[in-house]
Amino acid sequence: MLLVTIWPLFALICLGFALARAGFPSAEFWPAAERINYLVLFPALLVSNLVAAPLADPAIWRLGGAAAVTICGAAALLWLARRIRPHPAARFGPSLQGIVRFNTYLGLAVIASLGVSGGLERASVYLAVGVPLVNVLAIMGLSEGSILRSPGLLLRTMGRNPLILACVVGIALALSGLGLPFGTDRLLSLLAQASLPLGLLCVGAALRPEALRRDVGALFWISGLRLLVMPVFAFGVAQLFGLTGPEAVVLVTFSAIPTAPSAYVLTRQLNGDASLMAGLVTAQTMAAVLTIPLILMMLGLG
């Protein structure tokens, strides 16, 4: 049963929340843990899996194309809806991130728990496409698209993102055929093993239940679009691209998981509605324990 497979992941999230609220080990620990995961452990996971990804398989490239179409298609529809019913970037940015952005830690953990053959390698290819896309779209949504008038700033912003850099390095190594020599594969594997459990604990530590008291209507419809409509849309895109098996599971799973806690940090930095963003992260993470298995079973992917 999918719920039995997935609930331990959410138990880790709950544990992270409980530990952070109890002040254990300290308030300073959680930002530091998130930072080391973001800068070191998670990039190691991406590189080690991308190096092993079967890039000669045409289905891998179709997965990348399907990821781009799913994310950009949803974003385009949201921008169209905004033209019909305008609202400021401070609100639109969190709404956009709440629908197209994804929690990478949870996505990879779900794929690993499902035991999908070659799932982590294919998920890393999805991330190589999806991470740069959602970052650009998020910045555009929060800045009224002004970032596009400063391509140098955009490139510098993307070039400082360790996840994007890890994807570039991993794909380059895979295409070159060099692999990871001199035991570096074992080193990255050891680092990668710590990434997902620590990441899920940090997700729990970042939850803000008090943010659920505001904008209940917005939280409901944005979360519904993210957790229920987006995976169905992704399933349709998978059919269009002829994706089956692991590729279809990866595409739908990453469209069904909640938005990322890092969206709150970006929203606050760019003067968006941080309270709405915190509420979306919390509401979606809480609801996803039920919606993820429901969606995967409904679409026959569990």
Secondary structure as GFF3:
##gff-version 3
##sequence-region A 1 302
A	DSSP	alpha_helix	2	21	.	.	.	ID=ss1
A	DSSP	alpha_helix	29	36	.	.	.	ID=ss2
A	DSSP	pi_helix	37	41	.	.	.	ID=ss3
A	DSSP	alpha_helix	42	51	.	.	.	ID=ss4
A	DSSP	alpha_helix	58	84	.	.	.	ID=ss5
A	DSSP	alpha_helix	89	100	.	.	.	ID=ss6
A	DSSP	alpha_helix	104	114	.	.	.	ID=ss7
A	DSSP	alpha_helix	119	142	.	.	.	ID=ss8
A	DSSP	three_ten_helix	146	149	.	.	.	ID=ss9
A	DSSP	alpha_helix	151	159	.	.	.	ID=ss10
A	DSSP	alpha_helix	162	176	.	.	.	ID=ss11
A	DSSP	alpha_helix	184	205	.	.	.	ID=ss12
A	DSSP	three_ten_helix	209	213	.	.	.	ID=ss13
A	DSSP	alpha_helix	216	224	.	.	.	ID=ss14
A	DSSP	pi_helix	225	229	.	.	.	ID=ss15
A	DSSP	alpha_helix	230	240	.	.	.	ID=ss16
A	DSSP	alpha_helix	245	256	.	.	.	ID=ss17
A	DSSP	alpha_helix	262	269	.	.	.	ID=ss18
A	DSSP	alpha_helix	274	298	.	.	.	ID=ss19
###
